[in-house]
Amino acid sequence: MGSVQPGTKVQYKNRQVRVSGDGQFIIGFGRDANLQQSFRLIHKDGSSERVNLALKPREYTIQHINGVEKKYVHPAPEVIDRIRDEAKEVGQSRQFNTVGKDFFSGFSQPVRGRITGVYGSQRFFNGEPRRPHYGLDFAAPKGEPVIAAADGIVRLADKDLYFSGGTIVIDHGLGISSSYLHLSAISVTEGETVERGQLIGEIGATGRVTGAHLDWRVNWFEVRLDPALMMR
């Protein structure tokens, strides 16, 4: 999170970073980002400067999950197109670059429950290595209410995605979105404006799961961020 004089432009790699009217902006770095980063400021008088950042390294855990249904470990050929189409749909729901800056008002924990999975952990399903986990898992009984972690606009509300089951994606402005996976019920619709703390769905065990839980994720566009850093 950064702050510049209003009217200053921010560029990161090939992206023009949206800056709010009062000069606030966000840049997100993922699990495997290079520890040496930089972005450029372009001032109203036309001058520019490079800002260098040194990220802190982190260590990630290894998590073994057994009892996953075979169809989710080795999907059948006839569902591959469905999986690709759904991944594209979810990706598009995270590309909104709205002016709103709901992110800066803070995030609430979206459900009451025990944390059973953390961001960045290398996962093994039934003993086979898979991609790292990019969310924060909360174990809770099916039907437990799930709330919007922050104000925003619902960009995706689908009851039946192959891997994530009942899924909601909320746009919080400036490229930040939060996702709520494996829901058993969805209480909002796409395009709806929601407020922090509003009921949006219920805990479920839909998609690739071994029990009822919420997989909560946060993105800066396509970059997957650690949701645990958002709760403050």
N, C-alpha and C positions, 0 to 999 in steps of 0.2 A: 504494500500500500504506500502510495507516495502523494506528495502535495507540491504543486508548482504555482507560480503566479498565473492567474487567469489569462488566457490567450496564448500561453506557451503550449507548443505541440510536443508530443512524446512519441518516439519511434522505437520499436523493439523488433530486431531482425527485419523482416519485411512487412511488419504490421504497424499501421497507424493506430496507436492506442487512444481509445476515447478518453477525453478528460472532461470531468464535470464542470459546470459553470463556475464553481468556486475553486477549481484547480485540483481536484482529487482524481487519482487514477489507480489502476490495479495492473500488475503483471504477475502471472502465475508460473511457477517452476515445478515440474513434475518429479517423480521418484528418481529418475535416472538423468536428470539435467546435469549439464556440465557445471562444475562448482565455480567456474569463472564466467561471469555474465556481465553484460553492459547494455545500456540503452542510451538514446540520444535525445537531448532537449533542443528544440528549435524555438528561440525566443522571438518576441514580436518584432524586434528590430532586425531580424534576419540572421543574427549570430546563432551559433550552435555550440553545444558542448557534449562531451561523452561522459557518462556516469558509469563507473565500474562497481560491480558488486562481487563479493566473495561469499558464496553460500557455505553453510556448515554441513559437513558430511553426516549422514545418519546410518545407523545399522538397522537392518530389518530382520524380523523373525522368520522362521520356517513353520508352516502349519500343515499338518496331515489331516485330511478329511476322508473318512471311509464311509461306505454305505451309500455313495452317490449312484443313482440309477445309471445303467450303462448307456441309455440313450442320450444322457447329458455329458458323458465322458467321450463317447464315440458316436456323434450324431449320424443318423442314417443319411445316405446320399439324397433321398427325396426331400429332406428338410433343410439342406444346405442353402438353397436359394432363399427360403424363408428367413433363415438366420441372417444372411447378408442384407436382405431388404430391411429387416428390423434394425440391424446395426446402423444402416444408413439413416433410417428414420430417427433413431435416438441421436445420432450425430448431428443431424440437422436441427433438432430441438435445442441443441447446446450452442448454436452459432449466432443467436440473437445478440446484438450489440446496442441495447437500448440505453437511453439517456439516464434512466432511473438509477439511483445509487442506494437501493435498499440494503445492499450488503453492509454498508457502513453503520447501520443501526444495530448490528449484532445478530448472532444466531442463537437459537434455543436448541436444546437437545430434543429431537423430534419424537422420542418415545421413551417411556420408562422401561428399563430393562438392563440386563447384565451384558457387558461388552464381551463378545466371544470371538471377534475377529477384528484385526486392526489393519490400517492402511500400509501398503508396501510389502506385506508378508508374502514370501514365496509359497505357493500352494501346490500340494500334491493331492490329487483326487484318486482314491482307491490305489494309492501307491505310485501314480503316474504324474510327472511334473506338468504343471500348467502355468499360465501367466500369473504374475503377482496379483494380490487382491488390492483393489483400489478404493475400497469403502471402509466403513466402520459398521460392524455388525452388532445389533442389539437383540439378544434372545428374550422373547416375551410370549405370553400365551396368544393363540390365535384370537383375533377380535379386539386386541388391545388397541386403543386409539392412537393414531399417528397424526402429528400436527405439522403445519408448515414451520420450518425452522426460522424463516424470515419473510418479510413482505415480498411480494413478487407477482408474476403472471404465469399461469399454468401454460406450458408449451406442449406438453405431452401427457395424455391420460389414457393408458391402454391396459385393459384387464388381462391380456393374455399374450405376452411376449415369450418366446421359446425359453430363453435362459433366465430372464428376470421376472417372469410372471406378471402380476399386476404392477404397473410401473407409472410413476408420475415424475415429470421434470418441471421444475419451477425456475423461471428466469428472474434473477435479482438485479439485473442491470450491469453495465460495463463488462459484459462477457461472463459474469459469474452465474452459475446455475447449480441447483441441488437436485438430486435424484433419490427416489424412494422406491425400493425394489421388493418384490415377493409379496405384495399386498393381497389380501383376501377380498377387500372391498375398496372402492374408490368413490369419494364423496364430492369431487370437483370435476369440472369440464375444461377442455382446452380453450384458452382465451380468457378464462376467468381470473380476476384479480383476487389474491388472497392476502390475508394479514398474518403476521407472526403469531403463532399460537392457535391458528384456526384449524379445526378438524379437517383433514384431507382424505383420510382412509383408515384402514385397519390392518394390523399385523396379520400375515398369512404364511403359507408354506407353498407358494406357487413358484413354478419354474425349477431351476436347479438348486435344490435345498435338501437338507437332511432333517430339518425341523423348522418350526415356526420362528421367524426372526425378521428384522428389518435390516436390509443392507442400504446404508445411507451414504451417498456419494456427493462430492462437490467438484465442479469443473471451472476452469477459466478457458472458455471455448473448448478445444479438444484436449487441453492439458488437465490431467487428473490431479487434484489437490488432496491434501490430508484433511478430512472433515474435523478431526479432533482439534485442529488449530483454529477452527472457526468459532467454537463455543466459548464465549467470553461475556 
